[in-house]
Amino acid sequence: MNTISKTNEKKAAFISGQRTIAVIGAGAIGLSWTGLFLANGLNVVINDPRPDIRETALQGLDLIKPTLGSLGYDVADLTARLSFESELGKAVENADFIQENGPENIAFKQDLYVRLEQFAKPGALMFSSSSSIPATVFAEKMKNAERVLIGHPFNPPHLIPLVEVVPGKNTSKEATDEALNFYKALGKHPVLIQKEVTGFVANRLQCALLRESVHLVQSGVVTMEDLDGIVSSSIGLRWAAAGPFKTFTLGGGKGGFPHFLEGLGPMVGHIWEVLGIPTLDEPTKAILLKQAAESYGKIPIEELETERDEQQLAILKALNK
């Protein structure tokens, strides 16, 4: 796997040296980002209101060290450049970058970004890990939102390559270009999303598949565990190497995508017409919770996470990403 060699080749001046990033909110996403930032040589300041944040963060970083090591990073002194600051103003005043990972709450984010504008130095780039709220929405109360944009990862950010970079309507092109370069320097696969939509792209695709998955389980067509097996041994495996459009281009044989549309388009259209539209009402949730407990409830979450990360590492190595 050559993640680190690629990172070193692309590492730009703005990420090397004594650059600092403030991580606002150190839950699962924020802590994962923290590990990746530290592994890439950035100074990291964590701002999180939890009274036990230092202990929780250090324990969490210990858990992701093996994965970072498998990616080729030197994790011997991973936390040497880590600090904690409970006051937001002090946490961000010297930061070159800010990665916010707060609750998916519009009012919370709008208030936070007004305060970030007040305390951050003028050149700081402000990224949000928001998984659904566009930057234009939570930055609308700011006086100047030129350097605010979405940097949405897939969980866990220290492992999954994708980062969706989504500028708001007031984000400058310069800030967008800097953001793309920043994530590239971290060894990520940043993709510029050209139009703001709720949920962006990856989550919309994920939710579309989840909707039909819930419908099939709710309807008694397949169990939750068997559905997971179907996905991971078929389309999940296929899509790791080629996304939907490339897959169906190949599905058209020598005729490519036009032949696919001509031959299988009517079948796809018919399936679209009969896809389910379930609601997460109490009976549906009861079915899902019962099957989740039966399939995965007896295995500690930490074991499931380790198994997932090891398998994803193997896939990334095979794909040379």
TIKOLGU-286040 format. One line per 3 residues: their letters; for each residue x, y, z of N, C-alpha, C, O. Coordinates in steps of 0.2 Angstrom, whole numbers, plus 5000, padded with zeros to 4 digits. Layout:
a> X:Y:Z:X:Y:Z:X:Y:Z:X:Y:Z ~ ...;
//
This chain:
mnt> 5004:4994:5000:5000:5000:5000:5004:5006:5000:5009:5006:5004 ~ 5003:5011:4996:5007:5017:4995:5004:5023:4997:5006:5029:4995 ~ 5000:5023:5002:4996:5029:5005:5001:5034:5007:5001:5040:5005;
isk> 5006:5032:5011:5011:5037:5013:5016:5040:5008:5017:5046:5008 ~ 5018:5036:5003:5022:5039:4998:5018:5044:4994:5021:5049:4992 ~ 5012:5042:4993:5008:5047:4989:5007:5054:4993:5008:5059:4991;
tne> 5006:5053:5000:5005:5059:5004:5012:5063:5004:5011:5069:5004 ~ 5017:5060:5005:5024:5063:5005:5025:5067:4998:5028:5072:4998 ~ 5023:5064:4993:5024:5067:4986:5020:5073:4986:5022:5078:4983;
kka> 5014:5073:4988:5009:5078:4988:5009:5083:4993:5006:5089:4993 ~ 5013:5082:4999:5013:5086:5005:5015:5093:5003:5021:5094:5001 ~ 5011:5098:5004:5012:5105:5002:5015:5109:5008:5014:5106:5014;
afi> 5017:5115:5007:5020:5119:5012:5015:5120:5017:5016:5121:5023 ~ 5008:5121:5015:5003:5123:5020:5002:5118:5025:4998:5119:5030 ~ 5004:5112:5024:5003:5106:5029:5009:5104:5033:5009:5101:5038;
sgq> 5015:5106:5030:5021:5104:5033:5023:5109:5038:5020:5115:5038 ~ 5028:5108:5042:5030:5113:5047:5026:5114:5053:5022:5109:5055 ~ 5026:5119:5056:5022:5120:5062:5015:5123:5061:5013:5128:5063;
rti> 5011:5119:5057:5004:5122:5056:4999:5118:5061:5001:5113:5064 ~ 4994:5122:5063:4990:5120:5068:4983:5119:5066:4980:5123:5062 ~ 4979:5114:5068:4972:5113:5066:4968:5112:5073:4970:5108:5077;
avi> 4963:5116:5073:4958:5115:5079:4953:5110:5077:4949:5111:5072 ~ 4952:5105:5081:4946:5100:5081:4941:5102:5085:4942:5101:5092 ~ 4935:5104:5083:4930:5106:5087:4925:5100:5087:4921:5099:5083;
gag> 4925:5097:5093:4920:5091:5094:4924:5085:5093:4926:5084:5087 ~ 4926:5081:5098:4930:5075:5097:4926:5069:5099:4928:5065:5103 ~ 4920:5068:5095:4917:5062:5096:4920:5057:5091:4926:5058:5090;
aig> 4917:5052:5088:4920:5047:5084:4923:5050:5078:4929:5048:5076 ~ 4919:5055:5075:4922:5058:5069:4928:5063:5070:4933:5062:5067 ~ 4927:5067:5075:4932:5072:5077:4939:5068:5079:4944:5070:5078;
lsw> 4938:5063:5083:4944:5059:5086:4947:5056:5080:4954:5055:5080 ~ 4944:5053:5075:4947:5050:5070:4951:5055:5066:4956:5054:5064 ~ 4948:5061:5064:4951:5066:5061:4958:5068:5065:4963:5069:5062;
tgl> 4957:5068:5071:4963:5070:5076:4969:5065:5075:4974:5068:5074 ~ 4967:5059:5075:4973:5054:5073:4976:5055:5067:4982:5055:5066 ~ 4972:5056:5061:4975:5057:5055:4979:5064:5055:4984:5064:5052;
fla> 4976:5069:5058:4980:5075:5058:4987:5075:5061:4992:5077:5059 ~ 4987:5072:5067:4993:5071:5071:4998:5066:5067:5004:5068:5067 ~ 4995:5061:5064:5000:5056:5060:5003:5060:5054:5008:5058:5052;
ngl> 5000:5065:5052:5003:5069:5046:5007:5075:5048:5009:5079:5044 ~ 5008:5076:5055:5013:5081:5057:5010:5087:5059:5013:5092:5061 ~ 5003:5088:5059:5000:5094:5062:5000:5094:5069:4999:5089:5073;
nvv> 5000:5101:5072:4998:5102:5079:4991:5102:5079:4987:5105:5075 ~ 4988:5098:5084:4981:5098:5085:4979:5100:5092:4981:5099:5097 ~ 4974:5105:5092:4970:5107:5098:4963:5105:5098:4959:5107:5093;
ind> 4961:5101:5103:4955:5099:5103:4951:5103:5108:4953:5105:5113 ~ 4945:5105:5106:4940:5109:5110:4933:5105:5110:4930:5104:5105 ~ 4932:5103:5116:4926:5098:5117:4924:5100:5124:4928:5100:5129;
prp> 4917:5101:5125:4915:5102:5132:4915:5097:5137:4914:5098:5143 ~ 4916:5090:5135:4915:5085:5140:4921:5085:5145:4927:5087:5143 ~ 4919:5085:5151:4924:5085:5157:4930:5080:5156:4935:5081:5159;
dir> 4928:5074:5153:4933:5069:5153:4936:5068:5146:4939:5063:5144 ~ 4936:5074:5142:4939:5073:5135:4946:5071:5135:4947:5068:5130 ~ 4950:5073:5139:4957:5071:5138:4958:5064:5139:4961:5061:5135;
eta> 4955:5061:5144:4955:5053:5145:4952:5050:5139:4955:5045:5137 ~ 4946:5052:5137:4942:5049:5132:4946:5049:5125:4947:5044:5122 ~ 4949:5055:5124:4953:5056:5118:4959:5052:5117:4960:5048:5112;
lqg> 4963:5051:5123:4969:5047:5123:4967:5040:5122:4971:5036:5119 ~ 4962:5038:5125:4960:5031:5125:4958:5029:5117:4959:5024:5115 ~ 4954:5034:5115:4952:5033:5108:4957:5033:5103:4957:5029:5098;
ldl> 4962:5037:5104:4968:5037:5099:4972:5031:5100:4975:5029:5095 ~ 4972:5028:5106:4976:5022:5106:4973:5016:5102:4976:5012:5099 ~ 4966:5017:5102:4962:5011:5098:4963:5012:5090:4963:5007:5087;
ikp> 4965:5018:5088:4966:5019:5081:4973:5019:5078:4974:5019:5072 ~ 4977:5018:5083:4985:5018:5082:4986:5012:5077:4990:5013:5072 ~ 4984:5006:5078:4985:5000:5074:4983:5002:5067:4987:5000:5062;
tlg> 4978:5005:5066:4976:5006:5059:4980:5011:5055:4982:5010:5050 ~ 4982:5016:5059:4986:5021:5056:4993:5018:5055:4996:5020:5050 ~ 4995:5014:5059:5002:5010:5058:5001:5006:5052:5006:5006:5048;
slg> 4996:5003:5051:4995:4999:5045:4995:5003:5038:4996:5000:5033 ~ 4993:5009:5039:4993:5014:5033:5000:5016:5032:5001:5020:5027 ~ 5005:5015:5036:5011:5017:5035:5014:5023:5039:5019:5025:5039;
ydv> 5010:5025:5044:5012:5031:5048:5016:5029:5054:5015:5023:5056 ~ 5020:5033:5056:5024:5032:5062:5020:5034:5068:5018:5040:5069 ~ 5017:5030:5072:5013:5032:5078:5016:5031:5085:5013:5032:5090;
adl> 5023:5031:5085:5026:5030:5091:5025:5036:5096:5024:5035:5102 ~ 5025:5042:5093:5024:5048:5097:5018:5052:5094:5018:5058:5094 ~ 5012:5048:5093:5006:5051:5090:5004:5057:5093:5002:5062:5090;
tar> 5003:5057:5100:5000:5062:5104:5005:5068:5106:5003:5072:5110 ~ 5011:5068:5103:5016:5073:5106:5014:5080:5104:5016:5085:5107 ~ 5010:5081:5098:5008:5087:5096:5001:5089:5098:4998:5093:5094;
lsf> 4998:5085:5102:4991:5086:5104:4990:5090:5110:4994:5089:5115 ~ 4985:5095:5110:4984:5099:5116:4976:5099:5117:4972:5098:5112 ~ 4974:5102:5123:4967:5102:5124:4965:5110:5126:4969:5112:5130;
ese> 4960:5112:5124:4958:5119:5126:4951:5120:5127:4947:5119:5122 ~ 4948:5121:5133:4941:5121:5134:4938:5128:5131:4932:5128:5130 ~ 4941:5133:5131:4939:5139:5128:4939:5140:5121:4945:5139:5118;
lgk> 4934:5141:5117:4934:5141:5110:4938:5146:5107:4942:5145:5103 ~ 4938:5152:5110:4943:5157:5107:4950:5156:5108:4953:5157:5103 ~ 4952:5153:5113:4959:5151:5114:4961:5145:5109:4966:5144:5107;
ave> 4956:5140:5108:4957:5134:5104:4959:5136:5097:4963:5133:5094 ~ 4955:5141:5094:4956:5143:5087:4960:5149:5085:4961:5150:5080 ~ 4962:5153:5090:4965:5159:5089:4972:5159:5085:4973:5163:5081;
nad> 4975:5153:5086:4981:5152:5082:4981:5146:5077:4986:5144:5074 ~ 4975:5144:5075:4974:5138:5071:4974:5141:5063:4971:5146:5062 ~ 4978:5137:5059:4978:5138:5052:4972:5135:5049:4969:5137:5044;
fiq> 4969:5130:5052:4963:5126:5050:4959:5124:5055:4961:5124:5061 ~ 4952:5124:5054:4947:5122:5059:4943:5116:5056:4940:5117:5051 ~ 4943:5111:5060:4938:5105:5057:4933:5104:5063:4934:5102:5068;
eng> 4927:5106:5061:4921:5106:5066:4917:5100:5065:4916:5098:5059 ~ 4916:5097:5070:4912:5090:5070:4906:5090:5075:4905:5085:5079 ~ 4903:5096:5076:4898:5096:5081:4891:5093:5079:4891:5090:5073;
pen> 4886:5094:5083:4879:5090:5082:4876:5093:5075:4878:5099:5073 ~ 4872:5088:5072:4869:5090:5066:4863:5094:5068:4857:5092:5067 ~ 4864:5101:5070:4859:5105:5072:4860:5112:5069:4865:5115:5071;
iaf> 4856:5115:5065:4857:5121:5062:4858:5127:5067:4863:5130:5066 ~ 4854:5127:5072:4855:5133:5076:4861:5133:5080:4865:5138:5081 ~ 4863:5127:5082:4870:5126:5085:4875:5128:5081:4880:5132:5083;
kqd> 4875:5126:5074:4881:5127:5070:4881:5135:5068:4886:5138:5067 ~ 4875:5138:5067:4875:5145:5065:4878:5149:5071:4882:5153:5070 ~ 4876:5147:5077:4879:5151:5083:4887:5150:5083:4891:5154:5084;
lyv> 4889:5143:5082:4896:5142:5083:4900:5145:5077:4905:5148:5079 ~ 4898:5146:5071:4902:5149:5066:4902:5156:5067:4907:5160:5064 ~ 4897:5159:5070:4897:5167:5071:4903:5168:5076:4907:5172:5076;
rle> 4904:5163:5081:4909:5164:5086:4916:5162:5083:4921:5165:5085 ~ 4916:5157:5079:4922:5155:5075:4925:5161:5071:4931:5163:5071 ~ 4920:5165:5068:4922:5171:5064:4925:5176:5069:4930:5180:5067;
qfa> 4923:5176:5075:4925:5181:5080:4932:5180:5082:4936:5184:5083 ~ 4933:5173:5083:4940:5172:5087:4945:5169:5082:4951:5170:5083 ~ 4943:5166:5076:4949:5163:5072:4953:5169:5068:4950:5174:5067;
kpg> 4959:5167:5067:4963:5172:5063:4960:5173:5056:4957:5168:5053 ~ 4961:5178:5052:4958:5180:5046:4960:5174:5041:4955:5173:5036 ~ 4965:5171:5040:4967:5166:5035:4965:5159:5036:4966:5155:5032;
alm> 4962:5158:5042:4960:5151:5044:4955:5148:5039:4950:5152:5038 ~ 4956:5142:5037:4951:5138:5033:4946:5135:5038:4949:5132:5043 ~ 4940:5135:5037:4935:5132:5042:4931:5127:5038:4927:5128:5033;
fss> 4932:5120:5040:4929:5115:5037:4923:5112:5042:4925:5112:5048 ~ 4918:5110:5039:4913:5106:5044:4912:5099:5041:4912:5098:5035 ~ 4912:5094:5046:4911:5087:5044:4903:5086:5044:4902:5080:5044;
sss> 4899:5091:5044:4892:5090:5043:4890:5085:5038:4893:5085:5032 ~ 4886:5080:5039:4884:5075:5035:4878:5077:5031:4876:5073:5026 ~ 4875:5083:5032:4868:5084:5028:4867:5092:5028:4864:5093:5023;
ipa> 4870:5096:5032:4868:5103:5032:4873:5107:5027:4879:5107:5029 ~ 4871:5110:5022:4875:5114:5018:4878:5120:5021:4876:5122:5026 ~ 4884:5121:5019:4888:5127:5022:4884:5134:5022:4885:5138:5026;
tvf> 4881:5135:5016:4877:5141:5015:4872:5142:5021:4871:5147:5023 ~ 4869:5136:5024:4864:5137:5029:4867:5138:5035:4865:5143:5039 ~ 4872:5135:5038:4875:5136:5044:4880:5142:5044:4881:5145:5050;
aek> 4882:5145:5039:4886:5151:5039:4882:5157:5037:4885:5163:5036 ~ 4875:5157:5037:4872:5163:5034:4872:5169:5039:4870:5174:5037 ~ 4873:5168:5045:4874:5173:5050:4880:5176:5051:4881:5181:5054;
mkn> 4885:5174:5047:4892:5176:5047:4893:5183:5043:4889:5183:5038 ~ 4897:5187:5045:4898:5193:5040:4902:5191:5034:4901:5194:5029 ~ 4907:5186:5035:4911:5184:5029:4912:5177:5029:4915:5174:5034;
aer> 4909:5173:5025:4909:5166:5025:4914:5163:5019:4913:5158:5016 ~ 4918:5167:5017:4923:5165:5011:4927:5159:5012:4928:5156:5007 ~ 4929:5158:5018:4933:5153:5020:4930:5147:5024:4933:5143:5027;
vli> 4923:5146:5023:4919:5141:5026:4917:5136:5021:4914:5139:5016 ~ 4917:5130:5022:4915:5125:5017:4914:5118:5021:4917:5117:5026 ~ 4911:5114:5017:4911:5107:5020:4917:5103:5018:4919:5103:5013;
ghp> 4919:5099:5023:4924:5094:5022:4921:5087:5025:4923:5085:5031 ~ 4917:5084:5021:4913:5079:5024:4916:5072:5023:4917:5070:5017 ~ 4918:5068:5028:4922:5062:5027:4917:5056:5028:4911:5057:5029;
fnp> 4919:5050:5026:4915:5044:5028:4919:5041:5034:4925:5041:5035 ~ 4915:5038:5039:4917:5036:5045:4921:5029:5044:4918:5024:5041 ~ 4927:5028:5046:4931:5033:5050:4936:5037:5046:4939:5034:5041;
phl> 4936:5043:5047:4940:5048:5042:4947:5046:5042:4951:5047:5036 ~ 4950:5043:5047:4957:5041:5046:4959:5035:5042:4964:5034:5040 ~ 4953:5032:5040:4954:5026:5035:4951:5027:5028:4954:5025:5023;
ipl> 4945:5029:5028:4941:5029:5022:4943:5035:5018:4944:5041:5021 ~ 4945:5034:5012:4949:5040:5008:4944:5046:5006:4947:5051:5006 ~ 4938:5045:5005:4934:5050:5003:4933:5056:5007:4932:5055:5013;
vev> 4933:5062:5004:4931:5068:5008:4927:5072:5003:4930:5074:4997 ~ 4921:5074:5004:4917:5078:5000:4918:5085:5002:4916:5087:5007 ~ 4921:5089:4997:4922:5096:4998:4916:5100:4995:4916:5100:4988;
vpg> 4912:5103:4999:4906:5107:4996:4907:5114:4998:4905:5116:5004 ~ 4908:5118:4994:4908:5125:4995:4901:5128:4996:4896:5126:4993 ~ 4900:5133:5000:4894:5137:5001:4894:5142:4995:4898:5143:4991;
knt> 4888:5146:4995:4887:5151:4990:4892:5156:4990:4893:5160:4986 ~ 4895:5157:4997:4899:5163:4998:4906:5161:4999:4911:5165:5000 ~ 4908:5154:4998:4915:5152:4998:4919:5154:4992:4916:5153:4987;
ske> 4925:5156:4993:4929:5159:4988:4932:5153:4984:4933:5147:4987 ~ 4934:5154:4978:4937:5148:4974:4944:5147:4977:4946:5141:4977 ~ 4947:5152:4980:4954:5151:4983:4953:5146:4989:4957:5142:4990;
atd> 4948:5147:4993:4947:5143:4999:4945:5136:4997:4948:5131:5000 ~ 4941:5135:4991:4940:5129:4989:4946:5125:4986:4947:5119:4988 ~ 4950:5128:4983:4956:5125:4980:4961:5123:4986:4964:5118:4986;
eal> 4961:5128:4991:4965:5126:4997:4963:5120:5000:4967:5116:5002 ~ 4956:5120:5001:4953:5114:5004:4955:5107:5001:4957:5102:5004 ~ 4954:5107:4994:4956:5101:4990:4963:5099:4991:4965:5094:4992;
nfy> 4968:5104:4991:4975:5103:4992:4976:5101:4999:4981:5096:5000 ~ 4973:5103:5004:4974:5101:5011:4972:5094:5011:4976:5090:5014 ~ 4967:5092:5009:4965:5085:5010:4969:5080:5005:4970:5074:5008;
kal> 4971:5082:5000:4976:5078:4996:4982:5077:4999:4985:5072:4999 ~ 4985:5083:5003:4991:5082:5006:4990:5077:5012:4995:5074:5014 ~ 4984:5076:5014:4983:5071:5020:4982:5064:5017:4982:5059:5021;
gkh> 4983:5063:5010:4982:5057:5007:4975:5055:5006:4974:5049:5005 ~ 4970:5060:5007:4963:5058:5006:4961:5058:4998:4966:5060:4994 ~ 4955:5056:4997:4953:5057:4990:4947:5062:4990:4941:5061:4991;
pvl> 4949:5069:4990:4944:5074:4990:4940:5075:4983:4943:5074:4978 ~ 4934:5076:4984:4930:5076:4977:4926:5083:4978:4922:5084:4983 ~ 4926:5087:4973:4922:5094:4973:4915:5092:4971:4914:5090:4966;
iqk> 4911:5094:4976:4903:5093:4975:4901:5100:4972:4902:5105:4975 ~ 4898:5100:4966:4897:5106:4962:4891:5109:4964:4890:5115:4962 ~ 4887:5106:4968:4880:5110:4970:4878:5107:4976:4878:5101:4978;
evt> 4876:5112:4981:4874:5110:4987:4867:5107:4987:4862:5109:4984 ~ 4867:5101:4990:4861:5097:4991:4861:5094:4998:4866:5092:5001 ~ 4855:5093:5001:4855:5090:5008:4858:5083:5008:4856:5079:5004;
gfv> 4862:5082:5012:4865:5075:5012:4871:5074:5008:4875:5069:5008 ~ 4872:5079:5003:4878:5079:4998:4877:5073:4994:4871:5071:4992 ~ 4882:5069:4992:4882:5064:4988:4882:5057:4991:4878:5053:4990;
anr> 4888:5055:4994:4889:5049:4997:4883:5047:5002:4881:5041:5002 ~ 4881:5051:5006:4876:5050:5011:4869:5049:5007:4865:5044:5009 ~ 4868:5052:5002:4861:5051:4998:4861:5044:4995:4856:5041:4995;
lqc> 4867:5042:4992:4867:5035:4989:4867:5030:4995:4863:5025:4994 ~ 4870:5031:5001:4870:5027:5006:4862:5026:5009:4860:5021:5010 ~ 4859:5032:5009:4852:5032:5012:4847:5028:5007:4842:5025:5009;
all> 4849:5029:5000:4844:5026:4995:4845:5018:4996:4840:5015:4996 ~ 4851:5016:4997:4852:5009:4998:4849:5006:5004:4846:5001:5005 ~ 4850:5010:5009:4847:5009:5016:4839:5008:5016:4836:5004:5019;
res> 4836:5013:5012:4829:5013:5012:4826:5006:5009:4821:5004:5012 ~ 4829:5004:5003:4827:4998:5000:4829:4992:5005:4825:4987:5005 ~ 4834:4992:5008:4836:4987:5013:4831:4986:5018:4829:4981:5020;
vhl> 4829:4992:5021:4824:4992:5027:4817:4989:5024:4814:4985:5027 ~ 4816:4991:5018:4809:4988:5015:4810:4981:5014:4805:4977:5016 ~ 4815:4978:5012:4816:4971:5010:4816:4967:5017:4813:4962:5017;
vqs> 4819:4970:5022:4819:4966:5029:4812:4967:5032:4809:4962:5035 ~ 4809:4973:5032:4802:4974:5035:4797:4970:5031:4793:4967:5035 ~ 4798:4968:5025:4793:4964:5021:4794:4957:5022:4790:4953:5019;
gvv> 4799:4955:5025:4801:4948:5026:4804:4944:5020:4804:4938:5020 ~ 4807:4948:5016:4810:4945:5010:4817:4942:5012:4819:4937:5009 ~ 4820:4945:5016:4827:4943:5018:4828:4946:5025:4825:4950:5027;
tme> 4833:4942:5029:4835:4944:5035:4840:4950:5035:4843:4951:5030 ~ 4841:4954:5040:4846:4959:5040:4853:4956:5039:4856:4959:5035 ~ 4854:4951:5042:4861:4948:5042:4862:4945:5035:4868:4946:5032;
dld> 4857:4942:5032:4858:4939:5025:4859:4945:5020:4862:4945:5015 ~ 4855:4951:5021:4855:4956:5017:4862:4959:5017:4865:4961:5012 ~ 4865:4960:5023:4872:4962:5023:4877:4958:5020:4881:4960:5016;
giv> 4876:4951:5020:4880:4947:5016:4879:4947:5009:4884:4947:5005 ~ 4873:4948:5007:4872:4949:4999:4876:4956:4997:4879:4955:4992 ~ 4875:4961:5001:4879:4967:4998:4886:4966:4998:4889:4968:4994;
sss> 4889:4964:5004:4896:4963:5004:4899:4958:5000:4905:4959:4998 ~ 4895:4953:4997:4898:4948:4993:4896:4949:4986:4897:4945:4981 ~ 4893:4955:4984:4891:4957:4977:4892:4964:4976:4898:4966:4973;
igl> 4887:4968:4976:4888:4975:4974:4893:4979:4978:4896:4983:4975 ~ 4894:4977:4985:4899:4981:4989:4906:4979:4986:4910:4984:4985 ~ 4907:4973:4985:4913:4971:4982:4914:4974:4975:4920:4976:4974;
rwa> 4909:4974:4971:4910:4977:4964:4911:4984:4964:4915:4987:4961 ~ 4907:4988:4969:4908:4995:4969:4914:4997:4972:4916:5003:4971 ~ 4918:4993:4976:4924:4995:4978:4929:4996:4972:4934:5000:4973;
aag> 4928:4992:4967:4933:4993:4961:4930:4998:4956:4934:5001:4952 ~ 4923:4998:4955:4920:5002:4950:4913:5005:4953:4909:5000:4955 ~ 4912:5011:4952:4906:5014:4954:4900:5011:4950:4901:5008:4945;
pfk> 4894:5014:4952:4888:5011:4948:4888:5012:4940:4887:5008:4936 ~ 4890:5018:4938:4890:5020:4931:4895:5016:4927:4894:5014:4922 ~ 4901:5015:4930:4907:5011:4927:4905:5004:4927:4906:5001:4922;
tft> 4901:5002:4932:4899:4995:4933:4894:4993:4927:4895:4988:4924 ~ 4889:4998:4926:4884:4996:4921:4887:4998:4914:4884:4995:4909 ~ 4892:5002:4913:4895:5003:4907:4899:4996:4905:4898:4994:4899;
lgg> 4902:4993:4910:4905:4986:4909:4899:4981:4908:4900:4976:4904 ~ 4894:4982:4911:4888:4977:4910:4885:4978:4903:4882:4973:4901 ~ 4886:4983:4899:4884:4983:4892:4888:4980:4888:4887:4980:4881;
gkg> 4894:4976:4890:4898:4973:4886:4902:4978:4881:4903:4983:4883 ~ 4903:4975:4875:4907:4979:4870:4903:4986:4868:4906:4991:4866 ~ 4896:4985:4869:4892:4991:4867:4892:4996:4873:4889:5002:4872;
gfp> 4895:4995:4879:4896:5000:4884:4889:5002:4887:4884:4998:4887 ~ 4889:5008:4889:4883:5011:4893:4877:5011:4888:4871:5010:4890 ~ 4878:5013:4882:4872:5014:4878:4869:5007:4877:4862:5006:4877;
hfl> 4873:5002:4876:4870:4995:4875:4866:4993:4882:4861:4989:4882 ~ 4869:4995:4888:4866:4993:4894:4859:4996:4894:4854:4993:4896 ~ 4859:5003:4893:4852:5006:4893:4847:5003:4888:4841:5003:4890;
egl> 4849:5001:4882:4845:4999:4878:4842:4992:4880:4836:4990:4879 ~ 4847:4988:4882:4845:4981:4884:4842:4980:4891:4837:4976:4892 ~ 4845:4983:4896:4842:4982:4903:4839:4988:4906:4836:4988:4911;
gpm> 4839:4994:4902:4835:5000:4904:4828:4999:4906:4826:5001:4912 ~ 4824:4995:4902:4817:4994:4904:4816:4990:4910:4812:4991:4914 ~ 4821:4985:4912:4821:4981:4918:4822:4986:4924:4819:4985:4929;
vgh> 4827:4990:4923:4829:4995:4928:4823:4999:4930:4821:5000:4936 ~ 4820:5002:4925:4814:5006:4926:4808:5003:4929:4805:5006:4933 ~ 4807:4996:4928:4802:4993:4931:4804:4992:4938:4799:4992:4943;
iwe> 4810:4990:4940:4812:4989:4947:4811:4996:4951:4809:4996:4957 ~ 4813:5001:4948:4812:5008:4951:4805:5009:4953:4803:5011:4958 ~ 4800:5007:4949:4793:5008:4950:4791:5004:4956:4786:5006:4959;
vlg> 4794:4998:4958:4792:4994:4963:4796:4994:4970:4795:4990:4974 ~ 4801:4999:4970:4805:5000:4976:4801:5002:4981:4796:5006:4981 ~ 4803:5000:4988:4799:5002:4993:4800:5009:4996:4805:5011:4995;
ipt> 4795:5011:5000:4796:5018:5003:4794:5017:5010:4789:5019:5012 ~ 4798:5013:5014:4796:5012:5021:4797:5018:5025:4800:5023:5024 ~ 4794:5018:5031:4794:5023:5036:4797:5020:5042:4796:5014:5044;
lde> 4801:5024:5046:4804:5021:5052:4799:5022:5058:4800:5026:5063 ~ 4793:5019:5057:4788:5019:5063:4790:5014:5068:4795:5010:5067 ~ 4786:5014:5073:4788:5009:5079:4788:5002:5077:4793:4998:5079;
ptk> 4783:4999:5073:4784:4992:5071:4790:4991:5067:4793:4985:5068 ~ 4792:4995:5062:4797:4994:5058:4804:4994:5062:4808:4990:5062 ~ 4804:4999:5067:4810:4999:5071:4811:4993:5076:4816:4991:5077;
ail> 4805:4990:5078:4805:4984:5082:4808:4979:5078:4812:4975:5081 ~ 4806:4978:5072:4809:4972:5068:4816:4973:5067:4820:4968:5068 ~ 4819:4979:5065:4826:4981:5064:4830:4980:5070:4835:4977:5070;
lkq> 4827:4982:5076:4831:4982:5082:4831:4974:5085:4837:4972:5087 ~ 4826:4970:5084:4826:4963:5085:4832:4960:5081:4836:4956:5084 ~ 4832:4961:5075:4836:4957:5071:4843:4960:5072:4848:4956:5071;
aae> 4844:4966:5073:4851:4969:5074:4854:4966:5081:4860:4964:5081 ~ 4850:4965:5086:4852:4962:5092:4854:4955:5091:4859:4952:5094 ~ 4850:4951:5087:4851:4944:5086:4857:4943:5082:4861:4938:5083;
syg> 4859:4947:5077:4864:4947:5072:4871:4949:5075:4876:4946:5074 ~ 4870:4955:5078:4876:4959:5080:4877:4961:5088:4882:4963:5090 ~ 4871:4960:5091:4871:4962:5098:4875:4958:5103:4877:4961:5108;
kip> 4878:4952:5101:4882:4948:5106:4889:4950:5105:4893:4947:5109 ~ 4891:4954:5100:4898:4955:5098:4900:4962:5101:4896:4967:5098 ~ 4905:4963:5105:4906:4970:5107:4908:4974:5100:4911:4972:5095;
iee> 4905:4981:5101:4906:4985:5095:4914:4986:5093:4915:4987:5087 ~ 4918:4986:5098:4925:4987:5097:4928:4981:5092:4932:4982:5088 ~ 4925:4975:5093:4927:4969:5089:4924:4970:5082:4928:4969:5077;
let> 4918:4972:5081:4915:4974:5075:4919:4979:5071:4920:4978:5065 ~ 4921:4984:5075:4925:4990:5072:4932:4987:5069:4934:4989:5064 ~ 4935:4983:5073:4941:4981:5071:4941:4976:5065:4945:4977:5061;
erd> 4936:4972:5065:4935:4967:5060:4934:4972:5053:4936:4970:5048 ~ 4929:4977:5054:4928:4981:5048:4934:4984:5046:4935:4985:5040 ~ 4938:4987:5050:4944:4991:5048:4949:4987:5045:4952:4989:5040;
eqq> 4950:4981:5048:4955:4976:5045:4953:4974:5038:4957:4974:5033 ~ 4946:4973:5037:4944:4971:5030:4945:4977:5025:4946:4976:5019 ~ 4943:4983:5027:4943:4989:5023:4951:4990:5021:4952:4992:5016;
lai> 4955:4989:5026:4962:4990:5025:4965:4985:5019:4968:4987:5015 ~ 4962:4979:5020:4964:4974:5015:4962:4976:5008:4965:4975:5003 ~ 4956:4979:5007:4953:4981:5001:4957:4987:4998:4958:4987:4992;
lka> 4959:4992:5003:4962:4998:5001:4969:4995:4998:4972:4998:4993 ~ 4972:4991:5001:4979:4988:4999:4978:4985:4992:4982:4986:4988 ~ 4973:4981:4991:4972:4978:4985:4971:4983:4979:4973:4982:4974;
lnk> 4967:4988:4981:4966:4994:4976:4972:4999:4976:4972:5003:4971 ~ 4977:4998:4980:4983:5002:4980:4981:5009:4981:4984:5014:4978 ~ 4976:5010:4986:4974:5017:4988:4977:5019:4995:4975:5024:4997;
//
